[in-house]
Amino acid sequence: MTDVSTKKIVVVSAGLSVPSSTRLLADMLGEATEHAVAARGSEVEVEHIELRNLAHALTDNLLTGFPSKDLKAAIDAVHEADGLIAVTPVFSASYSGLFKTFFDVLEMGVLDAKPVLAAATAGTARHSLVIEHALRPLFAYLHAVVVPTGVFAATDDFGAAGGGDLQKRVERAAVELAALVAGPGGASAPAAPKRKLVEEEFAAPTDFADLLRRASEGPPEY
């Protein structure tokens, strides 16, 4: 567990090749966010999760319902994170199957009110709207808070000609994420109500007699 004063940023990258432009963008975003959070006076810890290394474990989890040790550690890291950076390559005009599978195995409620920076890579700028038509709807469904600036990087953006503009987008998105994670009032602001996780429901189950009483009372009147 990190110290109370330390902000934890988890970077989830779904690149398949080694090296990959997806991991390169993830590293750029993680570094920029680390600097942006530190600039606001908070200690920061950045953890990288490479989904390529969890591909088999993710498939096994879908089939059995039980995560491996490494996958559980990754899920727990996301659960405990103060902010999340999620980066996917574009496959068939959307996020990759590996990327989606990871968020499929997260329990509902894990991302409730959690700040998320969404990013994507592709070979051509024609896929630049993937963040708006695919990633934002996904994280909105998961009740995350997505920062205004999404970062898309085509192959040309990593070259000398476009690198400067990409770096500006990276830094702007990082500042927005840092503002949500460690901004003014961030530590003292009231927390948004979150859905109970399954483990929490089992720890404090609702009495069956109480459930029957509620059912007998019928629906509330409006």
Helices and strands as residue ranges (DSSP letters): E 6-13, H 21-38, E 43-50, G 51-54, H 55-64, H 69-80, E 83-91, E 94-95, H 97-105, E 115-122, G 125-127, H 130-130, I 131-135, H 136-141, E 145-146, E 151-154, G 155-158, H 163-182, H 198-203, H 208-217
